Amino acid sequence: MTMACPSLNRTAWPRLMRAATAAAYVDERSVDAFRRAIGKLWPEPLRVPGKGERWLKDDLDEAIETATGRKSEIKDAADVL
């Protein structure tokens, strides 16, 4: 059974994400599609004790940069100040 990604209208994404949130963040069609691409396109999750699998936003951003060949030089406000 394919789980659809929840429709999220976010202006700020959490730094640590569950699979559904991470799938929505990278705009995968479903959580299942996101999970199938782990280790190929998307990074392996962290295992947080008592919380299960979580993906770091920074790791997802890095995977996007690798996939697209585009690297953002600005990582946070300190880079421009």
Residue pairs with C-beta under 8 A, 6 or more apart in sequence:
2 30
2 32
2 33
3 20
3 30
3 31
3 32
4 29
4 30
4 31
5 20
5 23
5 24
5 28
5 29
5 30
5 31
5 34
6 20
6 21
6 24
7 24
8 21
8 24
13 21
13 25
13 57
14 21
14 57
15 56
15 57
15 58
16 46
16 48
16 54
16 55
16 56
16 57
17 25
17 54
17 55
17 56
17 57
17 60
18 52
18 53
18 54
18 55
19 31
19 34
19 35
19 45
19 53
19 55
20 31
22 34
22 42
22 55
22 60
23 30
23 31
23 33
23 34
23 35
25 57
25 60
26 34
26 42
26 60
26 63
26 64
28 34
28 37
34 42
38 44
38 45
41 63
41 67
42 55
42 60
42 63
43 55
43 56
43 59
43 60
43 62
43 63
45 53
45 54
45 55
46 53
46 54
46 55
46 56
47 53
47 54
48 54
61 72
65 71
65 72
73 79
74 80
